[in-house]
Amino acid sequence: MTRFLIVAGEASGDTHAADLVAKTQRLSPGVQFTGLGGPKMAEAGVNILFDPTAHSSTGITEAFGAVPRLFPYLSKLETLARTERPDAAILVDMPEFNLRLAKRLKRAGTRVIYYISPQLWGWREWRVRDVRRYVDEMIVLFHFEVDFYRKHGITARFVGHPIVDQLAGLRSDPQFRRSLGVPEGHRLIGLLPGSRRREVMNMYETLVRTAEILHREDPQTFFAVGKSPNVPQELIDRVTTDIPLTVLDGQSHQLMVNADLLLSTSGTATLEAAVLGAPMVVAYKASWLTYLICNGLRVSKYFTMINILAGREIVPEFLQNAASPKRLAQAAQGLMKNRRLEAVSAELLEVCKLLGEPGATHRAAEEVLKIARAESDND
């Protein structure tokens, strides 16, 4: 029987890991998973030792603050690897913890698979040496990551991005707009403040003030907020406004595909919106210490993934002080003129072809089983 140790943190890692577990079990019934993860992994059948998603953070300084509470599990997981002898370990994102764990697992003689690469190609490239030393194979979501790791002597397999499957079949629905009271011919602008508390605290008021400027320019425009279910309502309520603003809980994808334009915090939502061809203006604010550290180590000219993939600015992006309501509103107004929305939508859909064909998680499951079985055959 094939057995895996699997470790994921944060809501997105929990989702991707749970999908990988489900696909792996479908290919190989009876395969067992034990490790750290969240409720979706538990639902998929993983024996969860601890849930780090309940303490997830955003930003490097915030992440450094959250990781120490996981440190006791480094030795526990190393001991488990030595005693239980899993066929392989699957580490999902969460580099501050998982790269430390990879070192211990290699010391324990466990084969290490890293699923969803840390963004070492964007900043802190020097940490790739830890990947080379302690990771046997990277399973990556972006095609350019294969070349990046090959350059450093590391085996990487591109499987494509799971959101291609997750969002397949989602189409605009006139009934959705009607349910928000948006008459035909009127614009709907969506606000996406993020899925983590800190993101919402940093960004939501900026997005609302941007919407106020746009509303003054065109009072016939409608606005809606895509609130993540794990964001407390009080974080939304603390920002007051006089403009009509509908809050949609857990309907961010429907808002993405039905809105004419999005004002979005940078993150997974921007790539999801790009897959759906949704034009957007992107902004991000972090703590100043996080910003200074990241900006000093940043390699890429852009910070929004779709712009990184394209190698050019398809959607306007604004970081830190540049992410002011006035600048965001000006960028939004520029997109809404001269049919730029349609052109940007077409560009987004074209670039998203780089995310690969449907079936990414199935291909990842095939790969982890192949690696685990190869290890078993060598025992």
C-alpha positions as CSV (number, residue, x, y, z in Angstrom):
1,M,0.0,0.0,0.0
2,T,1.4,3.4,-1.0
3,R,1.7,5.9,1.8
4,F,2.4,9.6,1.7
5,L,3.3,12.3,4.2
6,I,1.6,15.6,3.0
7,V,2.0,19.1,4.4
8,A,0.0,22.2,3.3
9,G,-0.8,25.5,4.9
10,E,-3.2,28.4,4.2
11,A,-6.6,28.0,2.5
12,S,-5.3,27.8,-1.1
13,G,-2.8,25.1,-0.2
14,D,-5.5,23.1,1.6
15,T,-7.6,23.3,-1.5
16,H,-4.9,22.2,-3.9
17,A,-3.6,19.5,-1.6
18,A,-7.2,18.1,-1.1
19,D,-7.7,18.0,-4.9
20,L,-4.4,16.2,-5.3
21,V,-5.3,13.6,-2.6
22,A,-8.7,13.0,-4.2
23,K,-7.2,12.5,-7.7
24,T,-4.4,10.2,-6.3
25,Q,-6.9,8.0,-4.4
26,R,-9.0,7.8,-7.6
27,L,-6.0,6.5,-9.5
28,S,-4.8,4.2,-6.7
29,P,-7.6,3.3,-4.3
30,G,-6.3,2.6,-0.8
31,V,-3.4,5.1,-0.9
32,Q,-2.9,6.7,2.5
33,F,-2.1,10.3,3.5
34,T,-1.0,11.7,6.8
35,G,0.3,15.2,7.7
36,L,-0.5,18.8,8.3
37,G,-3.4,20.5,6.5
38,G,-6.9,22.0,6.8
39,P,-10.5,21.0,6.7
40,K,-10.6,20.2,2.9
41,M,-7.7,17.8,3.3
42,A,-9.4,16.2,6.2
43,E,-12.5,15.8,4.2
44,A,-10.5,14.2,1.4
45,G,-9.3,11.5,3.9
46,V,-6.0,12.8,5.1
47,N,-5.1,11.9,8.7
48,I,-4.5,15.5,10.0
49,L,-2.0,15.9,12.8
50,F,-2.4,19.7,13.0
51,D,-4.2,22.4,11.0
52,P,-1.9,25.3,10.1
53,T,-4.6,26.9,7.9
54,A,-6.3,28.2,11.1
55,H,-3.2,30.4,11.6
56,S,-2.4,31.4,8.0
57,S,-0.7,34.7,7.3
58,T,0.2,36.9,4.4
59,G,3.4,38.9,3.9
60,I,6.9,37.8,4.8
61,T,7.1,39.3,8.2
62,E,3.6,38.1,9.1
63,A,4.6,34.6,7.8
64,F,7.7,34.6,9.9
65,G,5.6,35.3,12.9
66,A,3.2,32.4,12.1
67,V,5.8,29.8,11.3
68,P,7.4,29.3,14.8
69,R,4.2,27.8,16.1
70,L,4.7,25.0,13.6
71,F,8.4,24.4,14.6
72,P,7.5,21.6,17.1
73,Y,6.1,19.6,14.1
74,L,9.5,19.6,12.3
75,S,10.9,17.1,14.7
76,K,7.6,15.2,15.0
77,L,7.3,14.8,11.2
78,E,10.9,13.8,11.0
79,T,10.3,11.1,13.6
80,L,7.2,10.0,11.8
81,A,9.1,9.7,8.5
82,R,11.8,7.6,10.2
83,T,9.3,5.3,12.0
84,E,6.5,5.0,9.4
85,R,8.7,5.1,6.3
86,P,6.2,6.8,3.9
87,D,6.9,6.2,0.2
88,A,7.3,9.9,-0.4
89,A,6.5,13.3,1.2
90,I,4.5,15.9,-0.7
91,L,5.1,19.5,0.4
92,V,2.6,22.1,-0.8
93,D,3.7,25.7,-1.0
94,M,4.4,27.3,2.6
95,P,8.2,27.6,1.9
96,E,9.2,29.1,5.3
97,F,8.2,25.8,7.0
98,N,8.4,23.3,4.1
99,L,12.0,24.0,3.1
100,R,13.1,23.5,6.7
101,L,11.0,20.3,6.7
102,A,12.5,19.1,3.4
103,K,16.0,19.2,5.0
104,R,14.9,17.0,7.9
105,L,13.0,14.6,5.6
106,K,16.0,14.0,3.4
107,R,18.0,13.4,6.5
108,A,15.4,10.7,7.4
109,G,15.8,9.1,4.0
110,T,12.3,10.2,2.7
111,R,11.8,11.1,-1.0
112,V,10.6,14.7,-1.2
113,I,8.2,16.1,-3.8
114,Y,7.4,19.8,-3.8
115,Y,4.0,20.6,-5.3
116,I,3.3,24.3,-6.1
117,S,6.6,26.0,-6.2
118,P,7.6,28.9,-3.9
119,Q,8.1,32.0,-6.0
120,L,11.9,31.8,-5.8
121,W,12.0,33.0,-9.4
122,G,10.4,36.3,-8.3
123,W,12.5,37.0,-5.2
124,R,14.9,35.3,-2.9
125,E,16.4,33.2,-5.7
126,W,19.3,32.3,-3.4
127,R,16.9,29.9,-1.6
128,V,16.9,27.6,-4.7
129,R,20.0,26.0,-3.2
130,D,17.8,24.4,-0.5
131,V,15.5,23.0,-3.2
132,R,18.5,21.5,-5.0
133,R,19.8,19.9,-1.8
134,Y,16.6,18.6,-0.3
135,V,13.9,18.2,-3.0
136,D,13.8,15.3,-5.4
137,E,11.3,16.7,-7.8
138,M,9.3,19.9,-8.2
139,I,5.8,19.7,-9.6
140,V,5.1,23.1,-11.0
141,L,2.0,25.1,-12.2
142,F,3.7,27.5,-14.6
143,H,5.7,26.6,-17.7
144,F,8.6,29.0,-17.1
145,E,9.3,27.3,-13.8
146,V,10.7,24.3,-15.6
147,D,13.4,26.3,-17.2
148,F,14.1,28.2,-14.0
149,Y,14.7,25.0,-12.0
150,R,16.6,23.3,-14.9
151,K,19.0,26.2,-14.9
152,H,19.7,25.3,-11.2
153,G,20.1,21.6,-11.9
154,I,16.7,20.6,-10.4
155,T,14.1,18.3,-12.0
156,A,10.7,20.0,-12.5
157,R,7.6,18.7,-14.1
158,F,5.0,21.2,-15.5
159,V,1.5,19.8,-15.0
160,G,-0.5,23.0,-15.6
161,H,-2.7,25.1,-13.2
162,P,-5.6,23.5,-11.4
163,I,-7.8,26.7,-11.7
164,V,-8.2,25.8,-15.4
165,D,-10.3,22.9,-14.3
166,Q,-11.8,24.6,-11.3
167,L,-13.3,27.4,-13.3
168,A,-14.2,25.5,-16.4
169,G,-17.8,26.0,-17.5
170,L,-18.3,29.2,-15.5
171,R,-20.1,31.7,-17.8
172,S,-21.7,35.1,-17.4
173,D,-25.3,34.9,-16.3
174,P,-27.7,37.8,-17.0
175,Q,-29.8,36.6,-14.0
176,F,-26.9,37.2,-11.7
177,R,-26.7,40.9,-12.7
178,R,-30.5,41.2,-12.5
179,S,-30.4,39.8,-9.0
180,L,-28.1,42.7,-8.0
181,G,-30.5,45.2,-9.6
182,V,-28.2,46.1,-12.5
183,P,-30.3,47.2,-15.5
184,E,-29.2,46.2,-19.0
185,G,-26.6,48.7,-20.3
186,H,-25.3,49.7,-16.9
187,R,-21.9,48.8,-15.5
188,L,-21.1,46.5,-12.6
189,I,-17.8,46.9,-10.9
190,G,-16.6,44.2,-8.5
191,L,-14.4,44.7,-5.5
192,L,-12.2,41.8,-4.4
193,P,-10.4,42.8,-1.1
194,G,-8.7,39.4,-0.6
195,S,-9.2,36.2,1.3
196,R,-7.1,36.9,4.4
197,R,-7.8,39.2,7.3
198,R,-4.6,41.2,6.9
199,E,-5.2,41.7,3.2
200,V,-8.7,43.0,3.8
201,M,-7.5,45.3,6.6
202,N,-4.9,46.7,4.3
203,M,-6.9,47.0,1.1
204,Y,-10.6,47.1,1.5
205,E,-10.9,50.8,2.4
206,T,-8.7,51.7,-0.6
207,L,-11.0,49.8,-2.9
208,V,-14.1,51.4,-1.4
209,R,-12.7,54.9,-1.8
210,T,-11.8,54.1,-5.4
211,A,-15.4,53.0,-6.0
212,E,-16.6,56.3,-4.5
213,I,-14.6,58.2,-7.0
214,L,-15.9,56.1,-9.9
215,H,-19.5,56.5,-8.6
216,R,-19.1,60.3,-8.5
217,E,-18.0,60.1,-12.2
218,D,-20.9,57.8,-13.2
219,P,-23.7,57.5,-10.6
220,Q,-25.3,54.8,-12.8
221,T,-22.5,52.4,-12.0
222,F,-23.3,49.5,-9.7
223,F,-20.8,48.0,-7.2
224,A,-20.5,44.6,-5.4
225,V,-18.0,43.1,-3.0
226,G,-16.8,39.6,-3.3
227,K,-16.3,38.6,0.3
228,S,-14.4,35.4,1.1
229,P,-16.3,33.1,3.5
230,N,-13.4,33.1,5.9
231,V,-13.3,36.9,6.2
232,P,-15.3,38.1,9.2
233,Q,-18.2,40.4,8.3
234,E,-17.0,43.0,10.8
235,L,-13.9,43.7,8.7
236,I,-16.3,44.7,5.9
237,D,-18.7,46.6,8.1
238,R,-15.9,48.8,9.6
239,V,-15.5,50.6,6.3
240,T,-18.6,52.9,5.8
241,T,-19.7,54.4,2.5
242,D,-22.6,56.3,1.0
243,I,-22.6,54.6,-2.3
244,P,-24.8,51.4,-2.9
245,L,-22.5,48.5,-2.3
246,T,-23.8,44.9,-2.3
247,V,-21.7,42.4,-0.3
248,L,-21.7,38.9,-1.8
249,D,-20.5,36.1,0.6
250,G,-18.8,33.2,-1.2
251,Q,-19.8,34.4,-4.7
252,S,-16.5,35.9,-5.9
253,H,-16.2,33.7,-9.0
254,Q,-19.7,34.6,-10.1
255,L,-18.9,38.3,-9.6
256,M,-15.6,37.9,-11.6
257,V,-17.4,36.5,-14.6
258,N,-20.3,38.9,-14.5
259,A,-18.7,42.2,-13.6
260,D,-17.5,44.6,-16.3
261,L,-14.4,45.5,-14.3
262,L,-12.8,44.4,-11.1
263,L,-10.8,46.3,-8.4
264,S,-8.8,43.5,-6.9
265,T,-6.2,42.9,-4.2
266,S,-3.2,41.0,-5.7
267,G,-3.3,37.3,-5.1
268,T,-4.9,34.1,-6.4
269,A,-8.1,36.0,-7.3
270,T,-6.3,37.9,-10.0
271,L,-5.2,34.7,-11.8
272,E,-8.7,33.3,-11.4
273,A,-10.2,36.5,-12.9
274,A,-7.7,36.3,-15.7
275,V,-8.8,32.7,-16.6
276,L,-12.3,34.1,-16.8
277,G,-11.2,37.0,-19.0
278,A,-12.2,39.6,-16.4
279,P,-10.5,43.0,-16.9
280,M,-9.1,44.4,-13.6
281,V,-7.1,47.0,-11.8
282,V,-4.8,45.3,-9.2
283,A,-3.4,46.8,-6.0
284,Y,-1.5,45.5,-3.0
285,K,-0.4,47.0,0.3
286,A,1.7,45.1,2.9
287,S,3.4,46.1,6.1
288,W,6.3,48.5,5.4
289,L,8.8,45.9,6.7
290,T,7.4,43.3,4.4
291,Y,7.4,45.8,1.5
292,L,11.0,46.9,2.1
293,I,12.3,43.3,2.4
294,C,10.4,42.0,-0.7
295,N,11.1,45.0,-2.8
296,G,14.8,44.7,-2.1
297,L,14.8,41.0,-3.1
298,R,12.3,41.2,-6.0
299,V,13.6,40.1,-9.4
300,S,10.4,40.4,-11.5
301,K,9.4,43.8,-12.8
302,Y,5.7,42.9,-12.1
303,F,4.0,41.5,-9.0
304,T,0.7,40.4,-10.6
305,M,0.9,36.9,-11.9
306,I,-0.8,37.5,-15.2
307,N,1.6,40.3,-16.0
308,I,4.5,38.1,-15.0
309,L,3.3,35.4,-17.3
310,A,2.7,37.9,-20.2
311,G,6.0,39.7,-19.6
312,R,4.2,42.9,-19.9
313,E,1.5,44.9,-18.1
314,I,-1.8,43.7,-19.3
315,V,-3.7,44.9,-16.2
316,P,-2.7,48.0,-14.3
317,E,-1.0,47.2,-11.0
318,F,-0.2,49.5,-8.1
319,L,2.0,48.7,-5.1
320,Q,2.1,50.3,-1.6
321,N,1.9,54.1,-1.8
322,A,1.1,54.0,-5.5
323,A,-2.1,52.1,-4.6
324,S,-4.1,55.2,-3.9
325,P,-7.8,55.6,-4.7
326,K,-7.1,58.4,-7.1
327,R,-4.6,56.3,-9.1
328,L,-6.8,53.2,-9.1
329,A,-9.8,55.2,-10.3
330,Q,-7.8,56.8,-13.1
331,A,-6.6,53.4,-14.2
332,A,-10.2,52.0,-14.1
333,Q,-11.5,55.0,-16.1
334,G,-8.8,54.4,-18.7
335,L,-9.9,50.8,-19.1
336,M,-13.5,51.7,-19.5
337,K,-12.8,54.0,-22.4
338,N,-12.4,53.2,-26.1
339,R,-13.4,49.6,-25.7
340,R,-10.3,48.7,-23.7
341,L,-12.3,46.3,-21.6
342,E,-12.9,44.0,-24.5
343,A,-9.3,44.2,-25.6
344,V,-7.9,43.4,-22.2
345,S,-10.3,40.5,-21.8
346,A,-9.1,39.0,-25.0
347,E,-5.4,39.5,-24.0
348,L,-6.1,37.8,-20.7
349,L,-7.6,34.7,-22.3
350,E,-4.8,34.4,-24.7
351,V,-2.1,34.6,-22.0
352,C,-4.0,32.1,-19.9
353,K,-3.4,29.5,-22.5
354,L,0.1,29.2,-20.9
355,L,-1.5,27.7,-17.9
356,G,-1.9,24.4,-19.7
357,E,-4.7,22.1,-20.7
358,P,-7.4,20.8,-18.3
359,G,-6.4,17.9,-16.1
360,A,-3.5,19.5,-14.2
361,T,-4.3,17.8,-10.8
362,H,-4.7,14.5,-12.5
363,R,-1.3,14.8,-14.1
364,A,0.2,15.8,-10.7
365,A,-1.4,12.7,-9.1
366,E,0.1,10.5,-11.8
367,E,3.5,12.0,-11.1
368,V,3.5,11.6,-7.3
369,L,2.4,8.0,-7.7
370,K,5.1,7.4,-10.3
371,I,7.8,8.8,-7.9
372,A,6.5,6.9,-4.9
373,R,6.4,3.6,-6.8
374,A,9.8,4.1,-8.2
375,E,11.1,4.6,-4.6
376,S,9.3,1.5,-3.5
377,D,10.8,-0.5,-6.3
378,N,14.3,0.6,-5.2
379,D,13.8,-0.5,-1.6
